[in-house]
C-alpha cells in the first residue's frame, strides 16, 4: 500500500503544476524608440555694461591742451584803437558727464591791453593812451556719443562760453567791451579742442575690440549642471545693439552693448567651441530689459519611477467585474520609448501567465507636479496573443486600473533641480573679468520624453540676467 501512494504522488504533483501555473504567454517587447524631444534654442537679451571712468581723459586733456591758447598783438578794432590779446588756460580742465553726454569745462583767462594813438590835426601833438584789461571765461563743450555700423564711436561736440567777468574798460571817455572779439578768437580754438576730445574718446575706448572679446567668449560652452547628467549652455549671438549712454555720476558714464542671443542647451559631453565668425552690424537703439530664457532638459532616473510603481502595483490582484476573473500583477516595469512609455506587466490568472506589454502616453500634470499616463493600450503583438489566449483581458477596466496607479510626484525633484540651478547660475564665471548673474523667476515643465533609462523633462527657465564686470 505504501508503494502504491509513492507511485501516485508524481502524477498528482504534475497535474497540480499544470492547473496552478496556467498557460505561458509568448509575447515580445515592442521596439524601443530613442527619439527624444528636440531642445530648441531660446532667445535671450542681455545688456553688457562698459563703465567708462573719465579720470584718464581729464588727465590727458590737462597734459595735452596747451596753457597758451591764443596770443596776438595790435589787433585793429577801428577808431585808432588796437588790442593786444593774450588767452591762457586758468586752472584745471574738468571732464565730467551728465545726461549721457561728456562735458568738458576749460577755464580761460583773457589778458589784454587797449591802446589809442591819434593826432587831432597835422601839427597837433599825438595823443596816446593804453589801458590793460582782464576777463575770465569758461569754454563748455558737450559731446554726444553714438556708434556707426563699423563699431567706431561717433562723437558730436557742441560748445558754448560762460562769461564770468566781461572784458570791458572805460577808455578815454568811452566804455569798450571786448567780449565779442574774445569770443570770435576763442571760436577758432574750438575745432582743435573738439577734435582732441573726439580723438581721445575713440582712442581710449575701443568698443569694437571689447565687443569682439565678448563675441568670442560667448561661443564657448558653459557648464550649468553636472548631476545626474552634464548640461551645457552655448550662446548663439545674433545681434548687438548700442544703447544711449547713461551717466552714473559725474565721473563715470555707462556704455551699454545689448546682446541678443539664442541659448542652446546640450546634454552630455562638452560640446566643441563654435566659430564666432565676424561681428554683426551694430544698431543704435534704446536699451532693453535684461532677460534670459533657456530650455533645460532635466533627467529623471526611471529607477525611481519604477520603485514607486512597483510599490503601488506589484502583488495586487484586480477583479474584472463583468467577468469575475482575477488577474494578479506579479511585477511591473516602465520602459522609456521616445514620446511614449512601454509598461511591462507580468500577470498571472487561473489559466494564463507571463508578460504583457502596454503602451501609454506620458503627461506632466502642472497642478500636482506629477508624471501620469493616459491612453493605455496593448501593443499590437500582445493584443494578438491575448486575442487567441485570453480575449477577456482585452477590456478597458484592466488598463484603467493600472493607469490610476502610475503616478509619480516630481515636486521634490523639480524643487531640488531649481535650487541646484539657482546656485549654479547665481554667479556664473564668464571669463576672468565678467560674471553672469541670473535670477530665475519661472521654472515650468513644457514637455516630456523618454529613453529606456530616463525621463527627460523640457523645463522652460526664464528670469532676469545681470552682467558684472570687474
VEXDREN-2710 file (C-alpha; in Angstrom, 1 decimal):
% VEXDREN-2710
k/r/px/py/pz
1/UNK/0.0/0.0/0.0
2/UNK/2.8/2.4/0.8
3/UNK/4.4/1.7/-2.6
4/UNK/1.1/2.5/-4.3
5/UNK/1.0/6.0/-2.8
6/UNK/4.6/6.6/-3.7
7/UNK/3.8/5.7/-7.3
8/UNK/0.7/8.1/-7.5
9/UNK/2.4/11.1/-5.9
10/UNK/4.4/12.3/-9.0
11/UNK/1.2/12.0/-11.1
12/UNK/-0.8/14.2/-8.7
13/UNK/2.1/16.7/-8.4
14/UNK/2.4/17.0/-12.2
15/UNK/-1.4/17.6/-12.6
16/UNK/-1.2/20.3/-9.8
17/UNK/1.6/22.1/-11.6
18/UNK/-0.4/22.2/-14.8
19/UNK/-3.5/23.5/-13.1
20/UNK/-1.8/26.2/-10.9
21/UNK/0.7/27.6/-13.4
22/UNK/-1.5/28.4/-16.4
23/UNK/-0.5/28.7/-20.0
24/UNK/2.6/30.9/-20.6
25/UNK/2.0/33.9/-22.8
26/UNK/4.6/34.2/-25.6
27/UNK/4.8/37.9/-26.1
28/UNK/7.6/40.2/-27.4
29/UNK/8.7/43.6/-26.1
30/UNK/7.9/46.3/-28.6
31/UNK/10.7/48.0/-30.3
32/UNK/12.1/50.9/-28.3
33/UNK/12.2/54.4/-29.8
34/UNK/15.1/56.6/-28.9
35/UNK/13.5/59.8/-30.3
36/UNK/13.8/62.5/-27.7
37/UNK/12.3/65.9/-28.0
38/UNK/14.5/68.5/-29.6
39/UNK/15.7/71.1/-27.2
40/UNK/15.2/74.4/-29.1
41/UNK/17.5/77.3/-28.5
42/UNK/15.6/80.0/-26.6
43/UNK/16.1/83.7/-27.3
44/UNK/17.5/86.0/-24.6
45/UNK/18.7/89.5/-24.3
46/UNK/21.5/90.9/-22.0
47/UNK/23.0/94.2/-21.6
48/UNK/26.8/94.2/-21.3
49/UNK/27.7/97.3/-19.4
50/UNK/31.0/99.0/-20.1
51/UNK/31.7/101.6/-17.4
52/UNK/34.0/104.4/-18.6
53/UNK/35.8/106.4/-16.0
54/UNK/36.7/109.9/-17.3
55/UNK/39.7/110.4/-15.0
56/UNK/42.2/109.4/-17.6
57/UNK/40.5/111.6/-20.2
58/UNK/40.8/114.5/-17.8
59/UNK/44.4/113.8/-17.2
60/UNK/45.1/113.6/-20.9
61/UNK/43.3/116.9/-21.6
62/UNK/45.3/118.7/-18.9
63/UNK/48.5/117.3/-20.3
64/UNK/47.9/117.9/-23.9
65/UNK/45.8/121.0/-24.3
66/UNK/48.4/123.9/-24.1
67/UNK/48.1/126.6/-21.5
68/UNK/48.8/129.3/-24.0
69/UNK/45.7/129.1/-26.2
70/UNK/45.9/132.3/-28.2
71/UNK/48.1/135.4/-28.4
72/UNK/48.1/138.3/-30.9
73/UNK/49.2/141.9/-30.6
74/UNK/47.9/145.1/-32.3
75/UNK/44.5/143.9/-33.4
76/UNK/42.9/146.9/-35.1
77/UNK/39.4/147.3/-33.9
78/UNK/38.9/150.7/-35.5
79/UNK/38.7/154.3/-34.2
80/UNK/42.5/154.3/-33.7
81/UNK/42.2/151.6/-31.1
82/UNK/44.3/148.5/-31.2
83/UNK/44.2/145.5/-28.9
84/UNK/46.8/143.1/-27.6
85/UNK/45.1/139.8/-26.7
86/UNK/46.6/137.0/-24.6
87/UNK/44.3/134.0/-23.9
88/UNK/45.5/131.3/-21.5
89/UNK/44.0/128.4/-19.6
90/UNK/43.5/129.1/-15.9
91/UNK/43.2/126.2/-13.5
92/UNK/42.4/122.6/-14.4
93/UNK/40.3/121.3/-17.3
94/UNK/37.4/119.4/-16.0
95/UNK/35.8/116.5/-17.9
96/UNK/32.5/115.2/-16.4
97/UNK/29.4/113.5/-17.6
98/UNK/25.7/114.3/-17.2
99/UNK/22.6/113.2/-19.1
100/UNK/24.6/110.6/-21.0
101/UNK/27.0/113.2/-22.5
102/UNK/30.6/114.0/-21.9
103/UNK/31.1/117.6/-20.8
104/UNK/34.4/119.5/-21.0
105/UNK/35.0/122.6/-19.0
106/UNK/38.0/124.7/-19.8
107/UNK/38.5/127.8/-17.6
108/UNK/40.1/130.7/-19.6
109/UNK/41.8/133.9/-18.5
110/UNK/41.9/136.8/-21.0
111/UNK/44.6/139.4/-20.5
112/UNK/44.8/142.3/-22.9
113/UNK/45.8/145.9/-23.5
114/UNK/43.8/148.6/-25.4
115/UNK/46.0/151.3/-27.0
116/UNK/44.8/154.6/-28.5
117/UNK/47.1/156.6/-30.7
118/UNK/45.9/159.6/-32.9
119/UNK/46.5/163.3/-33.8
120/UNK/43.7/165.8/-33.7
121/UNK/45.5/167.7/-36.5
122/UNK/48.6/167.6/-38.6
123/UNK/50.5/169.9/-36.3
124/UNK/48.8/168.7/-33.1
125/UNK/50.7/166.5/-30.7
126/UNK/49.9/162.8/-30.9
127/UNK/47.6/161.6/-28.2
128/UNK/48.5/158.2/-26.8
129/UNK/46.8/156.2/-24.1
130/UNK/46.8/152.5/-23.1
131/UNK/44.9/150.5/-20.5
132/UNK/45.1/146.9/-19.6
133/UNK/42.0/144.7/-19.1
134/UNK/41.3/141.2/-17.8
135/UNK/38.4/138.8/-18.1
136/UNK/37.5/135.3/-17.1
137/UNK/35.6/132.9/-19.3
138/UNK/34.8/129.2/-19.4
139/UNK/34.6/127.1/-22.6
140/UNK/31.9/124.4/-22.2
141/UNK/31.8/121.6/-24.6
142/UNK/29.2/118.8/-24.7
143/UNK/29.8/115.6/-26.5
144/UNK/27.1/113.2/-27.6
145/UNK/28.2/109.6/-28.3
146/UNK/26.9/107.2/-30.9
147/UNK/28.3/104.3/-32.9
148/UNK/28.4/103.6/-36.6
149/UNK/27.9/100.2/-38.4
150/UNK/31.7/99.5/-38.2
151/UNK/31.8/99.9/-34.5
152/UNK/33.5/103.3/-34.5
153/UNK/32.4/105.7/-31.8
154/UNK/31.0/108.8/-33.4
155/UNK/31.1/112.0/-31.4
156/UNK/29.1/115.1/-31.9
157/UNK/30.5/118.0/-29.9
158/UNK/29.0/121.4/-29.4
159/UNK/30.5/124.3/-27.5
160/UNK/29.5/127.5/-25.6
161/UNK/31.0/130.1/-23.4
162/UNK/30.2/131.2/-19.9
163/UNK/31.5/134.7/-19.2
164/UNK/32.5/135.1/-15.6
165/UNK/33.9/138.6/-15.9
166/UNK/33.3/140.5/-19.2
167/UNK/36.4/142.2/-20.8
168/UNK/35.2/145.8/-20.6
169/UNK/37.1/149.0/-19.8
170/UNK/36.4/152.7/-19.6
171/UNK/38.8/154.2/-22.1
172/UNK/39.3/157.9/-22.9
173/UNK/35.7/158.6/-22.0
174/UNK/34.3/155.6/-23.8
175/UNK/33.1/152.2/-22.4
176/UNK/34.5/149.5/-24.6
177/UNK/33.7/145.8/-24.3
178/UNK/35.8/143.1/-26.0
179/UNK/33.6/140.1/-25.3
180/UNK/32.6/139.6/-28.9
181/UNK/36.2/140.0/-30.0
182/UNK/37.3/137.4/-27.4
183/UNK/34.5/135.0/-28.5
184/UNK/35.5/135.3/-32.1
185/UNK/39.1/134.4/-31.4
186/UNK/38.1/131.6/-29.0
187/UNK/35.9/130.1/-31.6
188/UNK/39.0/129.5/-33.7
189/UNK/40.2/127.2/-30.9
190/UNK/37.0/125.1/-30.7
191/UNK/37.7/122.8/-33.7
192/UNK/41.1/122.0/-32.1
193/UNK/39.5/121.3/-28.7
194/UNK/36.6/119.3/-30.2
195/UNK/39.0/117.2/-32.3
196/UNK/41.1/116.4/-29.3
197/UNK/38.1/115.3/-27.2
198/UNK/36.7/113.2/-30.1
199/UNK/40.1/111.5/-30.9
200/UNK/40.8/110.8/-27.2
201/UNK/37.4/109.1/-26.7
202/UNK/37.9/106.9/-29.7
203/UNK/41.5/106.0/-28.9
204/UNK/40.8/105.3/-25.2
205/UNK/37.6/103.3/-25.6
206/UNK/37.7/100.7/-28.4
207/UNK/34.2/99.3/-28.4
208/UNK/34.9/97.0/-31.3
209/UNK/37.8/95.3/-29.6
210/UNK/35.7/95.0/-26.4
211/UNK/32.7/93.5/-28.4
212/UNK/35.0/91.0/-30.2
213/UNK/36.2/89.7/-26.9
214/UNK/32.6/89.1/-25.7
215/UNK/31.7/87.7/-29.1
216/UNK/34.5/85.1/-28.9
217/UNK/33.8/84.3/-25.3
218/UNK/30.1/83.8/-25.7
219/UNK/30.6/80.9/-28.2
220/UNK/32.4/78.9/-25.6
221/UNK/30.3/76.2/-23.8
222/UNK/29.4/76.9/-20.2
223/UNK/28.5/74.1/-17.8
224/UNK/25.5/74.8/-15.7
225/UNK/24.8/71.3/-14.2
226/UNK/26.8/68.2/-13.6
227/UNK/24.2/65.8/-12.0
228/UNK/22.6/63.5/-12.9
229/UNK/23.9/64.3/-16.3
230/UNK/26.2/67.1/-17.6
231/UNK/24.3/70.1/-19.1
232/UNK/25.9/72.8/-21.0
233/UNK/24.7/76.1/-22.5
234/UNK/26.1/77.7/-25.6
235/UNK/25.3/81.3/-26.6
236/UNK/24.4/81.8/-30.2
237/UNK/24.6/85.6/-30.6
238/UNK/22.5/87.1/-33.4
239/UNK/22.6/90.9/-32.8
240/UNK/24.5/93.7/-31.0
241/UNK/22.8/97.0/-30.1
242/UNK/24.3/100.2/-28.7
243/UNK/22.0/101.9/-26.2
244/UNK/22.3/105.6/-25.5
245/UNK/24.9/106.2/-22.8
246/UNK/23.9/106.7/-19.2
247/UNK/25.7/108.9/-16.7
248/UNK/26.2/107.1/-13.4
249/UNK/27.8/110.0/-11.6
250/UNK/29.9/113.0/-12.6
251/UNK/33.0/110.8/-13.4
252/UNK/31.5/107.7/-14.8
253/UNK/29.4/107.0/-17.9
254/UNK/27.9/103.7/-18.8
255/UNK/28.1/102.5/-22.4
256/UNK/25.7/99.6/-22.9
257/UNK/26.1/96.9/-25.5
258/UNK/22.9/95.0/-25.9
259/UNK/23.4/91.4/-26.9
260/UNK/20.6/89.4/-28.5
261/UNK/21.3/85.7/-28.4
262/UNK/19.8/82.3/-28.5
263/UNK/20.9/80.0/-25.7
264/UNK/21.2/76.3/-26.8
265/UNK/21.2/73.6/-24.1
266/UNK/23.3/70.5/-24.7
267/UNK/23.3/67.3/-22.6
268/UNK/26.3/65.0/-22.3
269/UNK/29.9/65.6/-23.2
270/UNK/31.3/69.1/-23.5
271/UNK/30.4/70.4/-27.0
272/UNK/33.0/71.9/-29.3
273/UNK/33.5/75.7/-29.3
274/UNK/31.8/77.3/-32.2
275/UNK/33.5/79.5/-34.7
276/UNK/32.4/83.0/-33.6
277/UNK/32.6/84.5/-37.1
278/UNK/32.6/88.2/-37.6
279/UNK/30.8/90.8/-35.6
280/UNK/27.3/91.7/-36.9
281/UNK/26.3/95.2/-37.8
282/UNK/25.5/97.1/-34.6
283/UNK/22.4/99.3/-34.2
284/UNK/21.8/102.4/-32.1
285/UNK/18.6/101.5/-30.2
286/UNK/17.2/102.1/-26.7
287/UNK/18.3/99.6/-24.0
288/UNK/16.0/96.7/-23.4
289/UNK/15.5/94.9/-20.1
290/UNK/17.9/92.1/-19.3
291/UNK/16.2/88.7/-19.6
292/UNK/17.2/85.1/-20.3
293/UNK/15.3/82.0/-21.4
294/UNK/16.7/78.5/-21.7
295/UNK/15.1/75.1/-22.4
296/UNK/16.5/72.8/-19.8
297/UNK/16.3/69.1/-20.3
298/UNK/16.1/67.6/-16.8
299/UNK/16.8/63.8/-16.4
300/UNK/14.7/61.7/-14.0
301/UNK/16.1/58.2/-13.4
302/UNK/13.3/55.7/-14.2
303/UNK/14.6/53.5/-11.4
304/UNK/12.9/56.0/-9.0
305/UNK/9.7/55.9/-11.0
306/UNK/9.7/52.0/-11.2
307/UNK/10.4/51.8/-7.5
308/UNK/7.2/53.8/-6.6
309/UNK/5.2/52.0/-9.3
310/UNK/6.2/48.5/-8.0
311/UNK/5.2/49.5/-4.5
312/UNK/1.8/50.6/-5.8
313/UNK/1.0/47.7/-8.2
314/UNK/3.2/44.7/-7.7
315/UNK/1.4/41.9/-5.9
316/UNK/-2.0/43.5/-6.4
317/UNK/-4.9/41.5/-7.7
318/UNK/-7.6/43.1/-9.9
319/UNK/-11.0/41.6/-10.4
320/UNK/-12.8/42.3/-13.7
321/UNK/-16.4/42.9/-12.5
322/UNK/-18.3/41.9/-15.6
323/UNK/-16.4/38.6/-15.9
324/UNK/-15.5/37.9/-12.3
325/UNK/-12.0/37.0/-13.3
326/UNK/-9.0/37.7/-11.2
327/UNK/-5.7/39.0/-12.6
328/UNK/-2.6/39.3/-10.3
329/UNK/0.2/41.6/-11.3
330/UNK/3.3/39.9/-10.1
331/UNK/5.8/42.6/-11.4
332/UNK/5.8/45.8/-13.4
333/UNK/8.4/48.0/-15.2
334/UNK/8.2/51.2/-17.1
335/UNK/10.5/51.4/-20.0
336/UNK/11.1/54.8/-21.8
337/UNK/10.5/54.9/-25.5
338/UNK/10.6/58.3/-27.1
339/UNK/7.4/60.1/-26.5
340/UNK/5.6/57.0/-25.2
341/UNK/6.3/54.5/-22.4
342/UNK/6.2/50.7/-22.5
343/UNK/4.7/49.2/-19.4
344/UNK/5.9/45.6/-19.0
345/UNK/3.3/43.9/-16.8
346/UNK/3.9/40.3/-15.5
347/UNK/0.5/38.9/-14.8
348/UNK/-1.0/35.7/-13.5
349/UNK/-4.5/34.4/-13.7
350/UNK/-6.1/31.0/-13.4
351/UNK/-5.3/30.0/-17.0
352/UNK/-2.5/32.3/-18.2
353/UNK/0.7/33.9/-17.0
354/UNK/3.5/35.9/-18.4
355/UNK/4.4/39.4/-19.7
356/UNK/2.0/41.7/-21.4
357/UNK/3.1/45.0/-22.9
358/UNK/1.1/48.1/-22.7
359/UNK/1.8/51.4/-24.5
360/UNK/0.9/54.7/-22.8
361/UNK/1.3/58.4/-23.4
362/UNK/3.0/60.2/-20.6
363/UNK/2.0/63.6/-19.4
364/UNK/3.0/66.1/-16.8
365/UNK/0.3/67.5/-14.6
366/UNK/1.2/71.1/-13.6
367/UNK/-1.4/71.2/-10.8
368/UNK/0.0/68.2/-9.0
369/UNK/3.6/68.2/-10.5
370/UNK/3.2/64.5/-11.2
371/UNK/4.0/62.3/-14.2
372/UNK/0.9/60.4/-15.2
373/UNK/0.0/58.2/-18.2
374/UNK/-3.1/58.1/-20.4
375/UNK/-4.4/56.4/-23.5
376/UNK/-3.2/52.9/-22.3
377/UNK/-3.4/50.2/-25.0
378/UNK/-1.9/46.8/-25.5
379/UNK/0.8/46.8/-28.2
380/UNK/-0.1/45.1/-31.4
381/UNK/1.8/41.8/-30.7
382/UNK/0.5/41.5/-27.2
383/UNK/-3.0/42.3/-28.5
384/UNK/-2.8/39.4/-31.0
385/UNK/-1.6/36.9/-28.3
386/UNK/-4.4/37.9/-25.9
387/UNK/-7.0/37.7/-28.6
388/UNK/-6.1/34.0/-29.0
389/UNK/-5.3/33.1/-25.4
390/UNK/-7.3/35.5/-23.1
391/UNK/-9.6/37.8/-25.0
392/UNK/-11.4/38.5/-21.8
393/UNK/-8.4/40.7/-20.7
394/UNK/-8.9/43.0/-23.7
395/UNK/-11.0/45.5/-21.9
396/UNK/-10.5/49.0/-20.5
397/UNK/-11.0/48.1/-16.8
398/UNK/-7.6/46.4/-16.6
399/UNK/-5.7/49.2/-18.3
400/UNK/-7.5/51.9/-16.4
401/UNK/-6.8/50.2/-13.1
402/UNK/-3.1/50.3/-14.0
403/UNK/-3.4/53.9/-15.2
404/UNK/-4.7/55.1/-11.9
405/UNK/-1.8/53.6/-10.1
406/UNK/1.0/55.1/-12.2
407/UNK/1.5/58.5/-10.7
408/UNK/5.0/59.8/-9.8
409/UNK/5.3/63.0/-8.0
410/UNK/8.2/65.2/-9.3
411/UNK/7.7/68.1/-6.9
412/UNK/10.8/67.3/-4.9
413/UNK/12.9/66.6/-8.0
414/UNK/11.9/69.8/-9.6
415/UNK/12.5/71.8/-6.4
416/UNK/15.9/70.3/-6.0
417/UNK/16.8/70.9/-9.6
418/UNK/15.7/74.5/-9.3
419/UNK/17.7/75.0/-6.2
420/UNK/20.8/73.4/-7.8
421/UNK/20.4/75.6/-10.9
422/UNK/19.8/78.8/-9.0
423/UNK/23.0/78.1/-7.1
424/UNK/24.9/77.4/-10.3
425/UNK/23.7/80.4/-12.3
426/UNK/23.7/83.0/-9.5
427/UNK/27.4/83.7/-10.2
428/UNK/28.5/82.0/-13.5
429/UNK/32.1/82.9/-14.4
430/UNK/32.2/84.0/-18.0
431/UNK/35.9/84.9/-18.0
432/UNK/38.3/86.4/-15.5
433/UNK/36.6/89.8/-15.7
434/UNK/33.0/89.0/-16.3
435/UNK/30.4/87.1/-14.3
436/UNK/26.9/86.4/-15.4
437/UNK/24.3/86.5/-12.6
438/UNK/20.9/85.0/-13.4
439/UNK/17.8/85.4/-11.3
440/UNK/15.3/82.5/-12.0
441/UNK/11.7/83.7/-12.0
442/UNK/9.9/81.0/-13.9
443/UNK/10.6/77.3/-13.9
444/UNK/7.9/75.4/-15.9
445/UNK/7.8/71.9/-17.4
446/UNK/7.0/72.2/-21.1
447/UNK/7.2/68.7/-22.5
448/UNK/8.4/65.2/-21.6
449/UNK/10.1/62.3/-23.5
450/UNK/12.0/59.2/-22.6
451/UNK/14.9/56.9/-23.3
452/UNK/15.0/53.4/-21.8
453/UNK/16.5/54.6/-18.5
454/UNK/15.5/58.2/-18.1
455/UNK/12.5/60.5/-18.3
456/UNK/13.6/63.9/-19.7
457/UNK/11.6/67.0/-18.9
458/UNK/12.0/70.1/-21.0
459/UNK/11.8/72.8/-18.4
460/UNK/11.5/76.4/-19.6
461/UNK/13.6/78.5/-17.3
462/UNK/13.4/82.3/-17.6
463/UNK/14.2/85.3/-15.5
464/UNK/16.5/88.3/-15.1
465/UNK/20.1/88.5/-16.1
466/UNK/22.9/90.8/-15.0
467/UNK/26.5/91.2/-16.1
468/UNK/29.1/92.0/-13.5
469/UNK/32.4/93.4/-14.9
470/UNK/35.4/93.7/-12.6
END
